[in-house]
Amino acid sequence: MPPRLHIITLGVHDFERALRFYRDGLGWTPSAASQGDIAFFDAGGVVLALHPREALAADAGVTPVGSGFNGLTLAHNVASREAVDAVIRAVEAAGATVVKAPEEASWGGYSGYFADPEGQLWEVAHNPFFPFDDAGRIVLP
Amino acid sequence: MPPRLHIITLGVHDFERALRFYRDGLGWTPSAASQGDIAFFDAGGVVLALHPREALAADAGVTPVGSGFNGLTLAHNVASREAVDAVIRAVEAAGATVVKAPEEASWGGYSGYFADPEGQLWEVAHNPFFPFDDAGRIVLP
């Protein structure tokens, strides 16, 4: 299996609420492939999808029961510390919960965390060691 | 916040086991930025990272307690049904658990699911409606 992650699907309790957050709150444009209870967003090299949690679990054939920390964070990187602050302010205004106000990170960057309306954690980070390419994707050393 | 997801970090109970699966089992090459208990992989437009679950939760300032379905699936798309079967066989040989054998999907494709050693669900799918660009990334309509 080649090193390629194409889609991340968030299994959400409230599809309409999640859609409103990403589409109206953050201003992301759903793909025309979105229909009914599934929404797809081009997240710049990877696809972020929203789908009801029960349906997602059913598709995989697993029980939807689960609680607590889901063991996974998503990250949005930006080019400066000021941009971290600005994004955290913007997502809070869009209905996200700030989980950790931006601060100096032990690894030499600057970051904060927010939770989307479903509780999914997103880190907003400035990492001076991870530059971007022309398309805005991280270039790993 | 622009529509861009840069990094997905899996918070794992057993870092060495997870690293062995992705590096040795799947054959993914860790970035030189990997060190100690964090590993980064270029997953083709997005970065997949591994980090101990407790440390990841601590970084976000949340409790690491959680159980059951984590409400999220990752997907690896391929160009044919035969490739779905081949990838599922390969990841099983690499130590993954096949959760759902590949089958016809209601949305017109063909897919199966496996769980990595931590239980993270991955779908392996052939979706004829989601073509790839030259870099192997999905082109959404």
Interface residues (C-beta under 8 A of the other chain):
Chain A: M1 P2 P3 R4 L5 H6 I7 I8 T9 L10 G11 V12 L26 G27 W28 T29 S31 A32 A33 F40 F41 D42 A43 G44 G45 V46 V47 L48 R53 L56 A57 D59 A60 G61 V62 T63 P64 V65 G66 S67 G68 F69 N70 G71 L72 T73 L74 A75 H76 N77 V87 A90 V91 A94 V99 K100 A105 Y113 E118 Q120 L121 E123 V124 F129 F130 G136 R137 I138 L140 P141
Chain B: M1 P2 P3 R4 L5 H6 I7 I8 T9 L10 G11 V12 L26 G27 W28 T29 S31 A32 A33 F40 F41 D42 A43 G44 G45 V46 V47 L48 R53 L56 A57 D59 A60 G61 V62 T63 P64 V65 G66 S67 G68 F69 N70 G71 L72 T73 L74 A75 H76 N77 V87 A90 V91 A94 V99 K100 Y113 E118 Q120 L121 E123 V124 F129 F130 G136 R137 I138 L140 P141
